[in-house]
Amino acid sequence: MTEIRFYHLQRKSLEQALPQLLEKCVERGWRAVTMASSEERAEALTQHLWTYDDRGFLPHGNARDGAAEDQPIWLTASDENPNGATVLFLVDGAVSARVGDFDLVCEVFDGNDPDAIAAARARWQAYRDTGHKLAYWQQSEAGAWEQKQTAGG
């Protein structure tokens, strides 16, 4: 069964947190798909990954770049896995019908948006009801990720 991790953004924006999470995937040799809620948002995140850090490079691509099989990180608004990823990041409320195709799904949501919190709670319940292993991560005051204990997780 797929492991589902919820990442509750509170101190950092998605643009600050996502590259760090994706870097961890690359360090571990994992391939990832990041699914955004729209093509425009996926393109904005693609562009952001080119410029977020002048000290290094995070290899990634999207449909415009092509050659998905060569991309360790794929950004899209479509429910797809063209690079053979084992990790799926769902951002900005994106929803996938293919979570079972991945070893790990990371739901990243804005903890300062009441609608995003409500939607994350509903997805948590749906995942729990279907037997997925769940984990909840929240940003500390300093912005580091801390795993929290949850009831029924």
N, C-alpha and C positions, 0 to 999 in steps of 0.2 A: 504494500500500500504506500502511496506517495506521502512523503513528509511535507507538511505545510507549515511554513514559518510566517508569522505576521510581524512586520517591522513598523512600529508606531513612531512616526516622525514627530518630534516635539521641539527639538533644539536646532536642528539643521533642516534645510530644504531638501527636496528630492535631488536637486542638482548637486548638492553637496554630498549627500549620503550615497546615492546610487553608484558613482564611480568607485567608492571605497568597497562597496559590496561586490561589484563586478571584478575589481582587482583581486579579491579573495578567491573568486572562481578561477580566474586565470592562473593565480599562484598554485592552485590545487590541480591544474590541468583539466578543469571542467569546462564544458561548453555551455553557453547560456543564450536564451532568447529573452529579450525584454519587450514585453507587449504593452503599448500605450493605448490610450483611449481614442486616439485619432492619428491619421497620417501626419498631420501638422505637428502634433506633439512628438511623435516618433522621430520626425526629421529634426525637430529642435533638440531633442536629446542626443541624436546622432552628432549634430554640430557641436553640442556642448562637450561631448567626449573627445573631440579634437583639441579643445582649448582649455579644459579645466585645470590642467597641471602642466607647467612648462618644464618639469623635471623628468618626464617620462612619457610613454606612449601606451595607450590601452587599445590593443587591436580589436577592431569592430567593423561592422558593415551593415548595409541595408539593401533593399531591392534595387535602389539606384546604383549601388556599387557592384551588385551581382556577386557571383562566385561564392554563394552561401556556404558551400562545403569547406571553403578555406577560412571562414570567419569564426573565431572562437566566441564572439559575441555578435548576436544578430538583433537589430532593433526593428520593430514592426508594429503595425496596428492590426494586423491579421492574426487569426488564431492558427498559427503555423509553426513548424519546426524544421526549416530547410537546412539548418547546419548540424542536425543530429545532436542537439543539446540534451543534457540530462537535467538542467536547471532552467526553470521558468520564473522570470520576474514579472509580476503584474503590477502596473503603476497607474496612477490617476484613475482608479476605478475600473480598469480593464478587467474583463472576465473571460475565462477560457473554458471551453467544453472538453479540453484535452488534458486536464491536470493529471490524469492517470497515465499519460504517456511519459511523464517526467519522474525522476527520483526525488526531486526537491522542487517545491513551488514556494516562492517568496512573495507574499502580498505586502506591498509597501504602501502605507497610507498616511495621509496628513492628519495628525492628531489635533490640529488646530481648526479643523473643518468638521462641524457636527454631522453633516451629511456623510462625509467620508467615514467617520467613526461608526455611524449607524449601519452603513453598508458593510463595513468590515465585520461588525458584530453578526450581521445576518449571514455573511459568508462563513464565518467561524462556525456558527450553528449548523449550517448546511454541510460543511466538511466533517464536523464531529458526527453528525447523523449518518454519514456514509462511511465512518470508520477510519478516517485518516488520522495519522499521528500529528498532533498539533503542538506548536511552540509559539510563545509570545515574547517578542523582544521590544524593549522600550529604550529610548535614549535617556541617559543620565543628565544631570545638570551640565556636565562637561561635554555632552554629545556622544559619549561612548555607548555602545550597545550593551544592555544588561538583560539577561533572560529572566523573566518573571514567572512565578508560580501562578497557575490559573486553576480555577475550579472547573472540573470536567474536561480539562485539556488533555 
